[in-house]
Amino acid sequence: MSKETQQKKTVARMLFLQGIPGKDIAEKLSVSQNTVTRWQKEGGWSQLRSASTVSRQELVNKILLAISSALDKANDSDGGGVSSVLVDQLCKLSATIEKLDKKNNVVTVIEVFTAFVKWLQSRMETDPELSPELLKAINKYQDLYVAERLSV
């Protein structure tokens, strides 16, 4: 891959993580939309963007609504008792909230990394020490860090 193509790929990744549609990225960088899609798939950009756009609080609220709904159904049923199936569901939902607490740190890290990259991009115009190669290296290590945190 040429240096210019690698630079475009780095910029495309940053734009994608900021929520810019692939079509717009392709137009801005003068590459095909298929190229942006290929880079997105190869780099797992969608997973990174998803992790940074869904907040822990939104997920916890949905889980709590599911718990509330399950309890309401149990109370409305003729049996009146809590079934072992319901207890199992509640345990699983509670465990999911615990896991989210652990993963929350990763989402926070991604948010900080995204803000940092935006800041670096704005500084590139005035700071000669900031280069596309440096941003590429920073992105590489940010991705490695996030991948390791997600696998813990």
Helices and strands as residue ranges (DSSP letters): H 3-17, H 22-29, H 33-43, H 45-53, H 56-76, H 84-124, H 132-151
